Amino acid sequence: MYVPPEPEPEPEPEPEPEPEPEPEPVPVPVPVPVPVPKSASKPEPLRLPPRTHPTATITARSRSVSDGRLPNSRR
């Protein structure tokens, strides 16, 4: 059986080399300052009643005890 020789394929024209695309600039992440509410940054200080000097109570008590009296008793 006779097989005809395959015709040589036509050489494809070489595609023109595409110009390389310029690399896209890569976005650089810039830190954005986050606004912080002032109420969150400084919690309100606790409202405490004014404290008397500790020695005032201690002195009065020790005096009354040395006199032989109870701290709150009147003479």
mmCIF file of the N, C-alpha and C atoms, coordinates in Angstrom:
data_MODEL
# 
_entry.id   MODEL 
# 
loop_
_atom_site.group_PDB 
_atom_site.id 
_atom_site.type_symbol 
_atom_site.label_atom_id 
_atom_site.label_alt_id 
_atom_site.label_comp_id 
_atom_site.label_asym_id 
_atom_site.label_entity_id 
_atom_site.label_seq_id 
_atom_site.pdbx_PDB_ins_code 
_atom_site.Cartn_x 
_atom_site.Cartn_y 
_atom_site.Cartn_z 
_atom_site.occupancy 
_atom_site.B_iso_or_equiv 
_atom_site.pdbx_formal_charge 
_atom_site.auth_seq_id 
_atom_site.auth_comp_id 
_atom_site.auth_asym_id 
_atom_site.auth_atom_id 
_atom_site.pdbx_PDB_model_num 
ATOM 1   N N  . MET A 1 1  ? 0.839   -1.172 0.000   1.00 0.00 ? 1  MET A N  1 
ATOM 2   C CA . MET A 1 1  ? 0.000   0.000  0.000   1.00 0.00 ? 1  MET A CA 1 
ATOM 3   C C  . MET A 1 1  ? 0.886   1.239  0.000   1.00 0.00 ? 1  MET A C  1 
ATOM 4   N N  . TYR A 1 2  ? 0.491   2.139  -0.869  1.00 0.00 ? 2  TYR A N  1 
ATOM 5   C CA . TYR A 1 2  ? 1.312   3.323  -1.045  1.00 0.00 ? 2  TYR A CA 1 
ATOM 6   C C  . TYR A 1 2  ? 0.801   4.455  -0.161  1.00 0.00 ? 2  TYR A C  1 
ATOM 7   N N  . VAL A 1 3  ? 1.726   5.060  0.594   1.00 0.00 ? 3  VAL A N  1 
ATOM 8   C CA . VAL A 1 3  ? 1.350   6.202  1.453   1.00 0.00 ? 3  VAL A CA 1 
ATOM 9   C C  . VAL A 1 3  ? 2.059   7.409  0.874   1.00 0.00 ? 3  VAL A C  1 
ATOM 10  N N  . PRO A 1 4  ? 1.275   8.415  0.497   1.00 0.00 ? 4  PRO A N  1 
ATOM 11  C CA . PRO A 1 4  ? 1.949   9.590  -0.067  1.00 0.00 ? 4  PRO A CA 1 
ATOM 12  C C  . PRO A 1 4  ? 2.721   10.338 1.022   1.00 0.00 ? 4  PRO A C  1 
ATOM 13  N N  . PRO A 1 5  ? 3.849   10.834 0.677   1.00 0.00 ? 5  PRO A N  1 
ATOM 14  C CA . PRO A 1 5  ? 4.601   11.574 1.704   1.00 0.00 ? 5  PRO A CA 1 
ATOM 15  C C  . PRO A 1 5  ? 3.834   12.825 2.139   1.00 0.00 ? 5  PRO A C  1 
ATOM 16  N N  . GLU A 1 6  ? 3.897   13.048 3.459   1.00 0.00 ? 6  GLU A N  1 
ATOM 17  C CA . GLU A 1 6  ? 3.153   14.212 3.976   1.00 0.00 ? 6  GLU A CA 1 
ATOM 18  C C  . GLU A 1 6  ? 3.827   15.473 3.458   1.00 0.00 ? 6  GLU A C  1 
ATOM 19  N N  . PRO A 1 7  ? 3.025   16.420 3.045   1.00 0.00 ? 7  PRO A N  1 
ATOM 20  C CA . PRO A 1 7  ? 3.648   17.665 2.587   1.00 0.00 ? 7  PRO A CA 1 
ATOM 21  C C  . PRO A 1 7  ? 4.292   18.390 3.776   1.00 0.00 ? 7  PRO A C  1 
ATOM 22  N N  . GLU A 1 8  ? 5.423   18.947 3.525   1.00 0.00 ? 8  GLU A N  1 
ATOM 23  C CA . GLU A 1 8  ? 6.091   19.640 4.619   1.00 0.00 ? 8  GLU A CA 1 
ATOM 24  C C  . GLU A 1 8  ? 5.234   20.828 5.048   1.00 0.00 ? 8  GLU A C  1 
ATOM 25  N N  . PRO A 1 9  ? 5.054   20.968 6.331   1.00 0.00 ? 9  PRO A N  1 
ATOM 26  C CA . PRO A 1 9  ? 4.232   22.110 6.777   1.00 0.00 ? 9  PRO A CA 1 
ATOM 27  C C  . PRO A 1 9  ? 4.982   23.410 6.503   1.00 0.00 ? 9  PRO A C  1 
ATOM 28  N N  . GLU A 1 10 ? 4.215   24.413 6.164   1.00 0.00 ? 10 GLU A N  1 
ATOM 29  C CA . GLU A 1 10 ? 4.856   25.697 5.885   1.00 0.00 ? 10 GLU A CA 1 
ATOM 30  C C  . GLU A 1 10 ? 5.442   26.236 7.195   1.00 0.00 ? 10 GLU A C  1 
ATOM 31  N N  . PRO A 1 11 ? 6.631   26.739 7.112   1.00 0.00 ? 11 PRO A N  1 
ATOM 32  C CA . PRO A 1 11 ? 7.187   27.284 8.363   1.00 0.00 ? 11 PRO A CA 1 
ATOM 33  C C  . PRO A 1 11 ? 6.387   28.505 8.815   1.00 0.00 ? 11 PRO A C  1 
ATOM 34  N N  . GLU A 1 12 ? 5.979   28.442 10.088  1.00 0.00 ? 12 GLU A N  1 
ATOM 35  C CA . GLU A 1 12 ? 5.176   29.561 10.614  1.00 0.00 ? 12 GLU A CA 1 
ATOM 36  C C  . GLU A 1 12 ? 6.079   30.780 10.736  1.00 0.00 ? 12 GLU A C  1 
ATOM 37  N N  . PRO A 1 13 ? 5.545   31.922 10.351  1.00 0.00 ? 13 PRO A N  1 
ATOM 38  C CA . PRO A 1 13 ? 6.386   33.113 10.506  1.00 0.00 ? 13 PRO A CA 1 
ATOM 39  C C  . PRO A 1 13 ? 6.612   33.385 12.003  1.00 0.00 ? 13 PRO A C  1 
ATOM 40  N N  . GLU A 1 14 ? 7.836   33.680 12.332  1.00 0.00 ? 14 GLU A N  1 
ATOM 41  C CA . GLU A 1 14 ? 8.136   33.910 13.750  1.00 0.00 ? 14 GLU A CA 1 
ATOM 42  C C  . GLU A 1 14 ? 7.384   35.148 14.225  1.00 0.00 ? 14 GLU A C  1 
ATOM 43  N N  . PRO A 1 15 ? 6.702   35.008 15.328  1.00 0.00 ? 15 PRO A N  1 
ATOM 44  C CA . PRO A 1 15 ? 5.972   36.195 15.821  1.00 0.00 ? 15 PRO A CA 1 
ATOM 45  C C  . PRO A 1 15 ? 6.974   37.238 16.306  1.00 0.00 ? 15 PRO A C  1 
ATOM 46  N N  . GLU A 1 16 ? 6.622   38.482 16.044  1.00 0.00 ? 16 GLU A N  1 
ATOM 47  C CA . GLU A 1 16 ? 7.528   39.545 16.475  1.00 0.00 ? 16 GLU A CA 1 
ATOM 48  C C  . GLU A 1 16 ? 7.568   39.553 18.004  1.00 0.00 ? 16 GLU A C  1 
ATOM 49  N N  . PRO A 1 17 ? 8.743   39.688 18.544  1.00 0.00 ? 17 PRO A N  1 
ATOM 50  C CA . PRO A 1 17 ? 8.795   39.696 20.015  1.00 0.00 ? 17 PRO A CA 1 
ATOM 51  C C  . PRO A 1 17 ? 8.075   40.929 20.564  1.00 0.00 ? 17 PRO A C  1 
ATOM 52  N N  . GLU A 1 18 ? 7.116   40.644 21.460  1.00 0.00 ? 18 GLU A N  1 
ATOM 53  C CA . GLU A 1 18 ? 6.351   41.758 22.037  1.00 0.00 ? 18 GLU A CA 1 
ATOM 54  C C  . GLU A 1 18 ? 7.273   42.548 22.968  1.00 0.00 ? 18 GLU A C  1 
ATOM 55  N N  . PRO A 1 19 ? 7.128   43.852 22.956  1.00 0.00 ? 19 PRO A N  1 
ATOM 56  C CA . PRO A 1 19 ? 7.957   44.620 23.885  1.00 0.00 ? 19 PRO A CA 1 
ATOM 57  C C  . PRO A 1 19 ? 7.554   44.264 25.324  1.00 0.00 ? 19 PRO A C  1 
ATOM 58  N N  . GLU A 1 20 ? 8.557   44.079 26.174  1.00 0.00 ? 20 GLU A N  1 
ATOM 59  C CA . GLU A 1 20 ? 8.247   43.666 27.547  1.00 0.00 ? 20 GLU A CA 1 
ATOM 60  C C  . GLU A 1 20 ? 7.447   44.767 28.233  1.00 0.00 ? 20 GLU A C  1 
ATOM 61  N N  . PRO A 1 21 ? 6.348   44.385 28.838  1.00 0.00 ? 21 PRO A N  1 
ATOM 62  C CA . PRO A 1 21 ? 5.551   45.417 29.518  1.00 0.00 ? 21 PRO A CA 1 
ATOM 63  C C  . PRO A 1 21 ? 6.316   45.942 30.737  1.00 0.00 ? 21 PRO A C  1 
ATOM 64  N N  . GLU A 1 22 ? 6.196   47.250 30.959  1.00 0.00 ? 22 GLU A N  1 
ATOM 65  C CA . GLU A 1 22 ? 6.899   47.828 32.112  1.00 0.00 ? 22 GLU A CA 1 
ATOM 66  C C  . GLU A 1 22 ? 6.283   47.258 33.384  1.00 0.00 ? 22 GLU A C  1 
ATOM 67  N N  . PRO A 1 23 ? 7.118   46.908 34.330  1.00 0.00 ? 23 PRO A N  1 
ATOM 68  C CA . PRO A 1 23 ? 6.548   46.350 35.562  1.00 0.00 ? 23 PRO A CA 1 
ATOM 69  C C  . PRO A 1 23 ? 5.714   47.406 36.277  1.00 0.00 ? 23 PRO A C  1 
ATOM 70  N N  . GLU A 1 24 ? 4.523   46.976 36.698  1.00 0.00 ? 24 GLU A N  1 
ATOM 71  C CA . GLU A 1 24 ? 3.640   47.919 37.391  1.00 0.00 ? 24 GLU A CA 1 
ATOM 72  C C  . GLU A 1 24 ? 4.254   48.271 38.739  1.00 0.00 ? 24 GLU A C  1 
ATOM 73  N N  . PRO A 1 25 ? 4.141   49.528 39.142  1.00 0.00 ? 25 PRO A N  1 
ATOM 74  C CA . PRO A 1 25 ? 4.697   49.889 40.455  1.00 0.00 ? 25 PRO A CA 1 
ATOM 75  C C  . PRO A 1 25 ? 3.936   49.166 41.560  1.00 0.00 ? 25 PRO A C  1 
ATOM 76  N N  . VAL A 1 26 ? 4.681   48.555 42.446  1.00 0.00 ? 26 VAL A N  1 
ATOM 77  C CA . VAL A 1 26 ? 4.055   47.806 43.535  1.00 0.00 ? 26 VAL A CA 1 
ATOM 78  C C  . VAL A 1 26 ? 3.649   48.801 44.614  1.00 0.00 ? 26 VAL A C  1 
ATOM 79  N N  . PRO A 1 27 ? 2.365   48.798 45.014  1.00 0.00 ? 27 PRO A N  1 
ATOM 80  C CA . PRO A 1 27 ? 1.953   49.750 46.051  1.00 0.00 ? 27 PRO A CA 1 
ATOM 81  C C  . PRO A 1 27 ? 2.606   49.410 47.389  1.00 0.00 ? 27 PRO A C  1 
ATOM 82  N N  . VAL A 1 28 ? 3.213   50.410 47.995  1.00 0.00 ? 28 VAL A N  1 
ATOM 83  C CA . VAL A 1 28 ? 3.875   50.213 49.286  1.00 0.00 ? 28 VAL A CA 1 
ATOM 84  C C  . VAL A 1 28 ? 2.888   50.622 50.372  1.00 0.00 ? 28 VAL A C  1 
ATOM 85  N N  . PRO A 1 29 ? 2.610   49.725 51.332  1.00 0.00 ? 29 PRO A N  1 
ATOM 86  C CA . PRO A 1 29 ? 1.651   50.094 52.380  1.00 0.00 ? 29 PRO A CA 1 
ATOM 87  C C  . PRO A 1 29 ? 2.212   51.200 53.273  1.00 0.00 ? 29 PRO A C  1 
ATOM 88  N N  . VAL A 1 30 ? 1.440   52.263 53.408  1.00 0.00 ? 30 VAL A N  1 
ATOM 89  C CA . VAL A 1 30 ? 1.854   53.391 54.238  1.00 0.00 ? 30 VAL A CA 1 
ATOM 90  C C  . VAL A 1 30 ? 1.035   53.333 55.521  1.00 0.00 ? 30 VAL A C  1 
ATOM 91  N N  . PRO A 1 31 ? 1.688   53.349 56.694  1.00 0.00 ? 31 PRO A N  1 
ATOM 92  C CA . PRO A 1 31 ? 0.912   53.296 57.942  1.00 0.00 ? 31 PRO A CA 1 
ATOM 93  C C  . PRO A 1 31 ? 0.060   54.546 58.097  1.00 0.00 ? 31 PRO A C  1 
ATOM 94  N N  . VAL A 1 32 ? -1.233  54.337 58.285  1.00 0.00 ? 32 VAL A N  1 
ATOM 95  C CA . VAL A 1 32 ? -2.162  55.451 58.449  1.00 0.00 ? 32 VAL A CA 1 
ATOM 96  C C  . VAL A 1 32 ? -2.434  55.617 59.936  1.00 0.00 ? 32 VAL A C  1 
ATOM 97  N N  . PRO A 1 33 ? -2.239  56.807 60.490  1.00 0.00 ? 33 PRO A N  1 
ATOM 98  C CA . PRO A 1 33 ? -2.517  56.976 61.924  1.00 0.00 ? 33 PRO A CA 1 
ATOM 99  C C  . PRO A 1 33 ? -3.999  56.788 62.199  1.00 0.00 ? 33 PRO A C  1 
ATOM 100 N N  . VAL A 1 34 ? -4.296  55.945 63.169  1.00 0.00 ? 34 VAL A N  1 
ATOM 101 C CA . VAL A 1 34 ? -5.692  55.661 63.503  1.00 0.00 ? 34 VAL A CA 1 
ATOM 102 C C  . VAL A 1 34 ? -6.124  56.636 64.586  1.00 0.00 ? 34 VAL A C  1 
ATOM 103 N N  . PRO A 1 35 ? -7.183  57.413 64.340  1.00 0.00 ? 35 PRO A N  1 
ATOM 104 C CA . PRO A 1 35 ? -7.617  58.348 65.376  1.00 0.00 ? 35 PRO A CA 1 
ATOM 105 C C  . PRO A 1 35 ? -8.164  57.585 66.577  1.00 0.00 ? 35 PRO A C  1 
ATOM 106 N N  . VAL A 1 36 ? -7.632  57.898 67.762  1.00 0.00 ? 36 VAL A N  1 
ATOM 107 C CA . VAL A 1 36 ? -8.061  57.211 68.978  1.00 0.00 ? 36 VAL A CA 1 
ATOM 108 C C  . VAL A 1 36 ? -8.954  58.167 69.751  1.00 0.00 ? 36 VAL A C  1 
ATOM 109 N N  . PRO A 1 37 ? -10.159 57.727 70.096  1.00 0.00 ? 37 PRO A N  1 
ATOM 110 C CA . PRO A 1 37 ? -11.009 58.618 70.884  1.00 0.00 ? 37 PRO A CA 1 
ATOM 111 C C  . PRO A 1 37 ? -10.362 58.929 72.228  1.00 0.00 ? 37 PRO A C  1 
ATOM 112 N N  . LYS A 1 38 ? -10.450 60.206 72.659  1.00 0.00 ? 38 LYS A N  1 
ATOM 113 C CA . LYS A 1 38 ? -9.766  60.606 73.888  1.00 0.00 ? 38 LYS A CA 1 
ATOM 114 C C  . LYS A 1 38 ? -10.342 59.901 75.102  1.00 0.00 ? 38 LYS A C  1 
ATOM 115 N N  . SER A 1 39 ? -11.634 59.583 75.073  1.00 0.00 ? 39 SER A N  1 
ATOM 116 C CA . SER A 1 39 ? -12.237 58.917 76.233  1.00 0.00 ? 39 SER A CA 1 
ATOM 117 C C  . SER A 1 39 ? -11.641 57.525 76.424  1.00 0.00 ? 39 SER A C  1 
ATOM 118 N N  . ALA A 1 40 ? -11.225 56.890 75.317  1.00 0.00 ? 40 ALA A N  1 
ATOM 119 C CA . ALA A 1 40 ? -10.665 55.541 75.429  1.00 0.00 ? 40 ALA A CA 1 
ATOM 120 C C  . ALA A 1 40 ? -9.212  55.601 75.887  1.00 0.00 ? 40 ALA A C  1 
ATOM 121 N N  . SER A 1 41 ? -8.485  56.656 75.505  1.00 0.00 ? 41 SER A N  1 
ATOM 122 C CA . SER A 1 41 ? -7.073  56.707 75.864  1.00 0.00 ? 41 SER A CA 1 
ATOM 123 C C  . SER A 1 41 ? -6.882  57.037 77.344  1.00 0.00 ? 41 SER A C  1 
ATOM 124 N N  . LYS A 1 42 ? -7.745  57.893 77.908  1.00 0.00 ? 42 LYS A N  1 
ATOM 125 C CA . LYS A 1 42 ? -7.613  58.253 79.325  1.00 0.00 ? 42 LYS A CA 1 
ATOM 126 C C  . LYS A 1 42 ? -8.915  57.924 80.046  1.00 0.00 ? 42 LYS A C  1 
ATOM 127 N N  . PRO A 1 43 ? -8.955  56.811 80.771  1.00 0.00 ? 43 PRO A N  1 
ATOM 128 C CA . PRO A 1 43 ? -10.172 56.504 81.519  1.00 0.00 ? 43 PRO A CA 1 
ATOM 129 C C  . PRO A 1 43 ? -10.372 57.531 82.631  1.00 0.00 ? 43 PRO A C  1 
ATOM 130 N N  . GLU A 1 44 ? -11.628 57.815 82.941  1.00 0.00 ? 44 GLU A N  1 
ATOM 131 C CA . GLU A 1 44 ? -11.914 58.814 83.967  1.00 0.00 ? 44 GLU A CA 1 
ATOM 132 C C  . GLU A 1 44 ? -11.399 58.324 85.314  1.00 0.00 ? 44 GLU A C  1 
ATOM 133 N N  . PRO A 1 45 ? -10.675 59.161 86.056  1.00 0.00 ? 45 PRO A N  1 
ATOM 134 C CA . PRO A 1 45 ? -10.153 58.701 87.352  1.00 0.00 ? 45 PRO A CA 1 
ATOM 135 C C  . PRO A 1 45 ? -11.295 58.438 88.327  1.00 0.00 ? 45 PRO A C  1 
ATOM 136 N N  . LEU A 1 46 ? -11.068 57.502 89.228  1.00 0.00 ? 46 LEU A N  1 
ATOM 137 C CA . LEU A 1 46 ? -12.100 57.167 90.203  1.00 0.00 ? 46 LEU A CA 1 
ATOM 138 C C  . LEU A 1 46 ? -12.264 58.325 91.174  1.00 0.00 ? 46 LEU A C  1 
ATOM 139 N N  . ARG A 1 47 ? -13.520 58.632 91.481  1.00 0.00 ? 47 ARG A N  1 
ATOM 140 C CA . ARG A 1 47 ? -13.794 59.727 92.424  1.00 0.00 ? 47 ARG A CA 1 
ATOM 141 C C  . ARG A 1 47 ? -13.749 59.166 93.839  1.00 0.00 ? 47 ARG A C  1 
ATOM 142 N N  . LEU A 1 48 ? -12.695 59.487 94.579  1.00 0.00 ? 48 LEU A N  1 
ATOM 143 C CA . LEU A 1 48 ? -12.570 59.010 95.952  1.00 0.00 ? 48 LEU A CA 1 
ATOM 144 C C  . LEU A 1 48 ? -12.788 60.178 96.902  1.00 0.00 ? 48 LEU A C  1 
ATOM 145 N N  . PRO A 1 49 ? -13.389 59.925 98.050  1.00 0.00 ? 49 PRO A N  1 
ATOM 146 C CA . PRO A 1 49 ? -13.561 61.015 99.015  1.00 0.00 ? 49 PRO A CA 1 
ATOM 147 C C  . PRO A 1 49 ? -12.198 61.461 99.536  1.00 0.00 ? 49 PRO A C  1 
ATOM 148 N N  . PRO A 1 50 ? -12.057 62.714 99.934  1.00 0.00 ? 50 PRO A N  1 
ATOM 149 C CA . PRO A 1 50 ? -10.756 63.165 100.434 1.00 0.00 ? 50 PRO A CA 1 
ATOM 150 C C  . PRO A 1 50 ? -10.364 62.387 101.677 1.00 0.00 ? 50 PRO A C  1 
ATOM 151 N N  . ARG A 1 51 ? -9.113  61.989 101.732 1.00 0.00 ? 51 ARG A N  1 
ATOM 152 C CA . ARG A 1 51 ? -8.652  61.164 102.861 1.00 0.00 ? 51 ARG A CA 1 
ATOM 153 C C  . ARG A 1 51 ? -8.051  62.059 103.929 1.00 0.00 ? 51 ARG A C  1 
ATOM 154 N N  . THR A 1 52 ? -8.408  61.774 105.159 1.00 0.00 ? 52 THR A N  1 
ATOM 155 C CA . THR A 1 52 ? -7.803  62.524 106.263 1.00 0.00 ? 52 THR A CA 1 
ATOM 156 C C  . THR A 1 52 ? -6.440  61.915 106.550 1.00 0.00 ? 52 THR A C  1 
ATOM 157 N N  . HIS A 1 53 ? -5.607  62.668 107.182 1.00 0.00 ? 53 HIS A N  1 
ATOM 158 C CA . HIS A 1 53 ? -4.263  62.174 107.474 1.00 0.00 ? 53 HIS A CA 1 
ATOM 159 C C  . HIS A 1 53 ? -4.365  61.011 108.449 1.00 0.00 ? 53 HIS A C  1 
ATOM 160 N N  . PRO A 1 54 ? -3.677  59.882 108.179 1.00 0.00 ? 54 PRO A N  1 
ATOM 161 C CA . PRO A 1 54 ? -3.844  58.703 109.042 1.00 0.00 ? 54 PRO A CA 1 
ATOM 162 C C  . PRO A 1 54 ? -3.415  58.949 110.481 1.00 0.00 ? 54 PRO A C  1 
ATOM 163 N N  . THR A 1 55 ? -2.445  59.823 110.716 1.00 0.00 ? 55 THR A N  1 
ATOM 164 C CA . THR A 1 55 ? -1.960  60.001 112.093 1.00 0.00 ? 55 THR A CA 1 
ATOM 165 C C  . THR A 1 55 ? -2.989  60.700 112.964 1.00 0.00 ? 55 THR A C  1 
ATOM 166 N N  . ALA A 1 56 ? -3.924  61.443 112.370 1.00 0.00 ? 56 ALA A N  1 
ATOM 167 C CA . ALA A 1 56 ? -4.920  62.148 113.181 1.00 0.00 ? 56 ALA A CA 1 
ATOM 168 C C  . ALA A 1 56 ? -5.744  61.146 113.978 1.00 0.00 ? 56 ALA A C  1 
ATOM 169 N N  . THR A 1 57 ? -6.222  60.094 113.332 1.00 0.00 ? 57 THR A N  1 
ATOM 170 C CA . THR A 1 57 ? -7.041  59.096 114.021 1.00 0.00 ? 57 THR A CA 1 
ATOM 171 C C  . THR A 1 57 ? -6.193  58.321 115.017 1.00 0.00 ? 57 THR A C  1 
ATOM 172 N N  . ILE A 1 58 ? -5.004  57.934 114.591 1.00 0.00 ? 58 ILE A N  1 
ATOM 173 C CA . ILE A 1 58 ? -4.154  57.107 115.456 1.00 0.00 ? 58 ILE A CA 1 
ATOM 174 C C  . ILE A 1 58 ? -3.795  57.885 116.720 1.00 0.00 ? 58 ILE A C  1 
ATOM 175 N N  . THR A 1 59 ? -3.448  59.163 116.587 1.00 0.00 ? 59 THR A N  1 
ATOM 176 C CA . THR A 1 59 ? -3.040  59.958 117.750 1.00 0.00 ? 59 THR A CA 1 
ATOM 177 C C  . THR A 1 59 ? -4.206  60.115 118.719 1.00 0.00 ? 59 THR A C  1 
ATOM 178 N N  . ALA A 1 60 ? -5.392  60.443 118.190 1.00 0.00 ? 60 ALA A N  1 
ATOM 179 C CA . ALA A 1 60 ? -6.550  60.641 119.063 1.00 0.00 ? 60 ALA A CA 1 
ATOM 180 C C  . ALA A 1 60 ? -6.886  59.347 119.787 1.00 0.00 ? 60 ALA A C  1 
ATOM 181 N N  . ARG A 1 61 ? -6.820  58.235 119.099 1.00 0.00 ? 61 ARG A N  1 
ATOM 182 C CA . ARG A 1 61 ? -7.170  56.957 119.713 1.00 0.00 ? 61 ARG A CA 1 
ATOM 183 C C  . ARG A 1 61 ? -6.150  56.596 120.791 1.00 0.00 ? 61 ARG A C  1 
ATOM 184 N N  . SER A 1 62 ? -4.844  56.752 120.459 1.00 0.00 ? 62 SER A N  1 
ATOM 185 C CA . SER A 1 62 ? -3.827  56.363 121.438 1.00 0.00 ? 62 SER A CA 1 
ATOM 186 C C  . SER A 1 62 ? -3.908  57.259 122.678 1.00 0.00 ? 62 SER A C  1 
ATOM 187 N N  . ARG A 1 63 ? -4.254  58.533 122.507 1.00 0.00 ? 63 ARG A N  1 
ATOM 188 C CA . ARG A 1 63 ? -4.372  59.433 123.643 1.00 0.00 ? 63 ARG A CA 1 
ATOM 189 C C  . ARG A 1 63 ? -5.510  58.986 124.559 1.00 0.00 ? 63 ARG A C  1 
ATOM 190 N N  . SER A 1 64 ? -6.663  58.676 123.920 1.00 0.00 ? 64 SER A N  1 
ATOM 191 C CA . SER A 1 64 ? -7.818  58.296 124.737 1.00 0.00 ? 64 SER A CA 1 
ATOM 192 C C  . SER A 1 64 ? -7.556  56.963 125.428 1.00 0.00 ? 64 SER A C  1 
ATOM 193 N N  . VAL A 1 65 ? -6.831  56.060 124.775 1.00 0.00 ? 65 VAL A N  1 
ATOM 194 C CA . VAL A 1 65 ? -6.540  54.767 125.391 1.00 0.00 ? 65 VAL A CA 1 
ATOM 195 C C  . VAL A 1 65 ? -5.597  54.973 126.570 1.00 0.00 ? 65 VAL A C  1 
ATOM 196 N N  . SER A 1 66 ? -4.611  55.857 126.409 1.00 0.00 ? 66 SER A N  1 
ATOM 197 C CA . SER A 1 66 ? -3.678  56.091 127.514 1.00 0.00 ? 66 SER A CA 1 
ATOM 198 C C  . SER A 1 66 ? -4.384  56.772 128.689 1.00 0.00 ? 66 SER A C  1 
ATOM 199 N N  . ASP A 1 67 ? -5.455  57.537 128.426 1.00 0.00 ? 67 ASP A N  1 
ATOM 200 C CA . ASP A 1 67 ? -6.231  58.167 129.495 1.00 0.00 ? 67 ASP A CA 1 
ATOM 201 C C  . ASP A 1 67 ? -7.157  57.160 130.160 1.00 0.00 ? 67 ASP A C  1 
ATOM 202 N N  . GLY A 1 68 ? -7.303  55.980 129.566 1.00 0.00 ? 68 GLY A N  1 
ATOM 203 C CA . GLY A 1 68 ? -8.200  54.977 130.109 1.00 0.00 ? 68 GLY A CA 1 
ATOM 204 C C  . GLY A 1 68 ? -9.628  55.173 129.644 1.00 0.00 ? 68 GLY A C  1 
ATOM 205 N N  . ARG A 1 69 ? -9.818  55.912 128.547 1.00 0.00 ? 69 ARG A N  1 
ATOM 206 C CA . ARG A 1 69 ? -11.174 56.134 128.034 1.00 0.00 ? 69 ARG A CA 1 
ATOM 207 C C  . ARG A 1 69 ? -11.355 55.364 126.734 1.00 0.00 ? 69 ARG A C  1 
ATOM 208 N N  . LEU A 1 70 ? -12.584 55.136 126.348 1.00 0.00 ? 70 LEU A N  1 
ATOM 209 C CA . LEU A 1 70 ? -12.878 54.564 125.041 1.00 0.00 ? 70 LEU A CA 1 
ATOM 210 C C  . LEU A 1 70 ? -12.720 55.677 124.008 1.00 0.00 ? 70 LEU A C  1 
ATOM 211 N N  . PRO A 1 71 ? -12.367 55.324 122.757 1.00 0.00 ? 71 PRO A N  1 
ATOM 212 C CA . PRO A 1 71 ? -12.088 56.354 121.752 1.00 0.00 ? 71 PRO A CA 1 
ATOM 213 C C  . PRO A 1 71 ? -13.243 57.331 121.539 1.00 0.00 ? 71 PRO A C  1 
ATOM 214 N N  . ASN A 1 72 ? -14.504 56.864 121.562 1.00 0.00 ? 72 ASN A N  1 
ATOM 215 C CA . ASN A 1 72 ? -15.617 57.754 121.239 1.00 0.00 ? 72 ASN A CA 1 
ATOM 216 C C  . ASN A 1 72 ? -16.364 58.241 122.478 1.00 0.00 ? 72 ASN A C  1 
ATOM 217 N N  . SER A 1 73 ? -15.907 57.908 123.649 1.00 0.00 ? 73 SER A N  1 
ATOM 218 C CA . SER A 1 73 ? -16.658 58.317 124.845 1.00 0.00 ? 73 SER A CA 1 
ATOM 219 C C  . SER A 1 73 ? -16.331 59.764 125.199 1.00 0.00 ? 73 SER A C  1 
ATOM 220 N N  . ARG A 1 74 ? -17.335 60.472 125.742 1.00 0.00 ? 74 ARG A N  1 
ATOM 221 C CA . ARG A 1 74 ? -17.113 61.866 126.158 1.00 0.00 ? 74 ARG A CA 1 
ATOM 222 C C  . ARG A 1 74 ? -16.938 61.895 127.662 1.00 0.00 ? 74 ARG A C  1 
ATOM 223 N N  . ARG A 1 75 ? -16.180 62.831 128.132 1.00 0.00 ? 75 ARG A N  1 
ATOM 224 C CA . ARG A 1 75 ? -15.973 62.924 129.579 1.00 0.00 ? 75 ARG A CA 1 
ATOM 225 C C  . ARG A 1 75 ? -16.677 64.132 130.148 1.00 0.00 ? 75 ARG A C  1 
# 
